Amino acid sequence: MDEKDYFIPFEAYAEDGFVEKRSKFTGRLWRVETPEEAMAKIKQMRETYWDATHHCSAYILREGNIMRYSDDGEPQGTAGMPILEVLRHENLVNVCCVVTRYFGGVLLGTGGLVRAYTKGAQIAVAAAGIQQMSMFSVVLIACPYNLLGVVQQVLPAHDCTVEDTDYGADVTLTGSVPAGTEEALNRALADATAGQVYAEVMETKFMGRRIK
C-alpha cells in the first residue's frame, strides 16, 4: 500500500458561481475514485443543464495517477487545462470539477476565458474544502475512572484525537494517533499512570483531517 499522505475534497460535493460580463459560470466539484465515476458526473451535468453553452471539466485520480480535462468547445487551452491546474496546485486527487458556462453574449477573449475557468474551479475548491489523508492508528485506551483526567491531559501532546468514550467498569477511549507515534504515546501514558494504562492498536488506516 502507498502510505504517503494525499489530499482530497473535504465535502463530497460543493458548488459556487459568479457572473463575468453577463456569462454565468458555476463550478461544481465532487470526490470520485474511478474514471467511470468522474465521467458519470460530467455526463450528469450535460444532461441536467442541457441548455448551457459549455461544460468544461477536469479530474485527477490517485489510482494510476490519471489526469484528464476537456475544453468542451471553448478555444483549446482556455478551460479544461486551467481547471486541471487549479486541482494540481492544491495537490488534490480523487476529484472531479466541472465548470458550466451560460454564454452572456460578450466575448471574454483567451485571457478572460482562462481567468474565468480558473476562478470557477477555485471557488468550487474553496466551497468543498480540503482534507489531508494520512495513516493513523486506531487505538483503545482503557483506564480506571480515577486516572481519566490524567490520561486526558496526556493525549493532546501526542496528537491523539478521542473519537468515542464508553463508560463501563473502566472508561474506554477510542482514539486515533498518527501512525508511528504509538510507542511514544504509550511511554507517556505509562509514565503518567505508573504503568496502569496503555493504548492498544486495533488497526492502521488512512484517515482525513481538514486543513482548509
C-alpha positions as CSV (number, residue, x, y, z in Angstrom):
1,M,0.0,0.0,0.0
2,D,1.2,3.5,-0.8
3,E,1.3,5.2,2.6
4,K,2.2,8.7,1.5
5,D,-0.2,11.5,2.5
6,Y,-2.6,12.8,-0.1
7,F,-5.3,15.4,-0.4
8,I,-9.0,15.1,-1.3
9,P,-12.0,17.4,-1.2
10,F,-13.4,17.6,2.4
11,E,-17.0,17.7,1.2
12,A,-18.3,15.0,-1.2
13,Y,-19.9,17.7,-3.3
14,A,-19.8,21.5,-3.5
15,E,-20.6,24.3,-5.9
16,D,-20.3,28.1,-6.3
17,G,-20.8,30.5,-9.1
18,F,-20.3,34.0,-10.5
19,V,-21.1,36.2,-13.4
20,E,-18.5,37.6,-15.8
21,K,-19.6,40.0,-18.5
22,R,-23.1,38.5,-18.5
23,S,-21.8,35.0,-18.8
24,K,-22.8,32.8,-15.9
25,F,-20.2,30.4,-14.5
26,T,-20.9,27.6,-12.0
27,G,-18.1,25.5,-10.6
28,R,-19.0,22.1,-9.2
29,L,-16.7,19.6,-7.5
30,W,-17.0,16.0,-6.4
31,R,-15.0,13.3,-4.7
32,V,-14.6,10.4,-7.1
33,E,-12.5,7.3,-7.2
34,T,-12.7,5.9,-10.7
35,P,-12.7,7.3,-14.3
36,E,-16.3,5.9,-14.7
37,E,-17.5,7.9,-11.7
38,A,-15.9,11.1,-12.9
39,M,-17.3,10.7,-16.4
40,A,-20.8,10.0,-14.9
41,K,-20.6,13.3,-13.1
42,I,-19.7,15.2,-16.3
43,K,-22.4,13.4,-18.1
44,Q,-24.9,14.3,-15.4
45,M,-24.1,18.0,-15.7
46,R,-24.5,17.9,-19.5
47,E,-27.9,16.2,-19.2
48,T,-29.1,18.3,-16.2
49,Y,-28.0,21.6,-17.7
50,W,-28.5,20.7,-21.3
51,D,-29.2,24.3,-22.3
52,A,-25.7,25.5,-21.0
53,T,-23.2,26.6,-23.6
54,H,-20.2,24.6,-22.2
55,H,-19.4,22.1,-19.5
56,C,-15.6,22.2,-19.2
57,S,-14.1,19.7,-16.8
58,A,-11.0,18.1,-15.3
59,Y,-10.4,15.2,-13.0
60,I,-7.5,13.6,-11.1
61,L,-7.4,10.1,-9.7
62,R,-4.8,8.8,-7.2
63,E,-5.1,5.2,-8.5
64,G,-2.9,5.2,-11.7
65,N,-2.1,8.9,-11.4
66,I,-4.8,9.7,-14.0
67,M,-5.4,13.3,-15.1
68,R,-7.9,14.3,-17.8
69,Y,-9.5,17.5,-19.0
70,S,-11.9,18.8,-21.6
71,D,-12.4,22.3,-23.1
72,D,-15.9,21.2,-24.4
73,G,-15.9,23.6,-27.3
74,E,-14.1,26.5,-25.8
75,P,-10.8,27.5,-27.5
76,Q,-8.1,25.0,-26.8
77,G,-6.2,25.5,-23.5
78,T,-8.6,28.1,-22.2
79,A,-10.9,26.0,-20.0
80,G,-10.1,22.4,-19.2
81,M,-6.4,22.9,-18.6
82,P,-6.9,25.9,-16.2
83,I,-9.4,23.8,-14.2
84,L,-6.9,21.0,-14.1
85,E,-4.1,23.4,-13.0
86,V,-6.2,24.6,-10.0
87,L,-6.7,21.0,-8.9
88,R,-3.0,20.2,-9.3
89,H,-2.0,23.4,-7.5
90,E,-4.0,22.2,-4.5
91,N,-2.4,18.7,-4.8
92,L,-5.9,17.3,-5.0
93,V,-6.6,13.7,-6.1
94,N,-9.9,11.7,-6.4
95,V,-11.5,14.9,-7.5
96,C,-13.7,15.9,-10.5
97,C,-14.5,19.5,-11.3
98,V,-17.0,20.8,-13.9
99,V,-17.3,24.5,-14.7
100,T,-20.6,25.2,-16.6
101,R,-21.0,28.3,-18.6
102,Y,-24.1,30.1,-19.9
103,F,-22.8,32.5,-22.6
104,G,-24.0,36.0,-22.0
105,G,-23.3,37.5,-25.4
106,V,-20.0,39.2,-24.7
107,L,-16.7,37.5,-25.8
108,L,-14.2,37.2,-23.0
109,G,-11.1,36.6,-25.1
110,T,-8.5,34.0,-24.5
111,G,-7.1,35.6,-21.3
112,G,-10.6,36.3,-20.0
113,L,-11.6,32.7,-20.5
114,V,-8.6,31.3,-18.7
115,R,-9.3,33.6,-15.8
116,A,-12.9,32.8,-15.7
117,Y,-12.5,29.0,-15.7
118,T,-9.6,29.3,-13.2
119,K,-11.9,31.2,-10.9
120,G,-14.8,28.7,-11.4
121,A,-12.5,25.9,-10.3
122,Q,-11.0,27.9,-7.4
123,I,-14.4,28.8,-5.9
124,A,-15.6,25.2,-6.2
125,V,-12.5,24.0,-4.3
126,A,-13.0,26.7,-1.7
127,A,-16.6,25.6,-1.2
128,A,-15.6,22.0,-0.8
129,G,-12.6,22.5,1.5
130,I,-9.6,20.2,1.5
131,Q,-8.7,17.3,3.8
132,Q,-5.3,15.6,4.2
133,M,-5.4,11.8,4.2
134,S,-2.7,10.3,6.4
135,M,-2.0,7.0,8.0
136,F,-3.5,6.8,11.5
137,S,-3.6,4.0,14.1
138,V,-7.0,3.5,15.8
139,V,-6.3,2.8,19.5
140,L,-8.3,1.6,22.5
141,I,-7.3,3.1,25.9
142,A,-8.9,1.5,28.9
143,C,-8.4,3.3,32.2
144,P,-9.8,3.4,35.7
145,Y,-12.1,6.4,36.4
146,N,-9.6,7.9,38.8
147,L,-7.0,8.1,36.1
148,L,-9.2,9.5,33.3
149,G,-8.2,13.1,34.0
150,V,-4.5,12.2,33.9
151,V,-4.9,10.3,30.6
152,Q,-6.9,13.2,29.0
153,Q,-4.0,15.5,29.8
154,V,-1.5,13.2,28.0
155,L,-3.4,12.7,24.8
156,P,-3.3,16.2,23.1
157,A,0.5,16.3,23.3
158,H,0.6,13.2,21.1
159,D,-2.0,14.4,18.6
160,C,-4.4,11.7,19.9
161,T,-8.0,12.5,19.0
162,V,-10.7,10.8,21.0
163,E,-13.5,9.6,18.7
164,D,-15.7,7.7,21.3
165,T,-15.9,7.2,25.0
166,D,-17.5,4.2,26.7
167,Y,-18.3,4.2,30.4
168,G,-18.3,0.7,31.8
169,A,-16.3,-0.9,34.6
170,D,-13.5,1.2,33.3
171,V,-13.6,4.2,30.9
172,T,-12.6,3.0,27.4
173,L,-11.5,5.7,24.9
174,T,-11.4,5.0,21.2
175,G,-9.0,7.4,19.5
176,S,-6.6,7.9,16.6
177,V,-2.9,8.8,16.5
178,P,-0.5,9.4,13.6
179,A,0.9,6.0,12.6
180,G,4.4,5.5,14.1
181,T,3.7,7.5,17.3
182,E,2.1,4.7,19.2
183,E,5.2,3.8,21.2
184,A,5.8,7.4,22.3
185,L,2.1,7.7,23.4
186,N,2.4,4.5,25.4
187,R,5.6,5.7,27.1
188,A,3.9,8.9,28.1
189,L,0.8,7.0,29.4
190,A,3.0,4.6,31.4
191,D,4.9,7.5,33.0
192,A,1.7,9.3,33.9
193,T,-0.2,6.3,35.3
194,A,2.6,4.2,36.8
195,G,2.2,1.7,34.0
196,Q,-1.5,1.1,34.6
197,V,-2.8,2.5,31.2
198,Y,-1.7,1.9,27.7
199,A,-3.0,2.3,24.1
200,E,-3.9,-0.9,22.2
201,V,-3.6,-0.6,18.5
202,M,-6.7,-2.0,16.7
203,E,-5.9,-1.1,13.1
204,T,-4.0,1.3,10.9
205,K,-5.7,3.1,8.0
206,F,-5.9,6.3,6.1
207,M,-7.9,9.0,7.9
208,G,-8.7,12.5,6.9
209,R,-8.3,15.8,8.8
210,R,-9.5,19.1,7.3
211,I,-6.7,21.6,6.5
212,K,-8.7,24.2,4.5
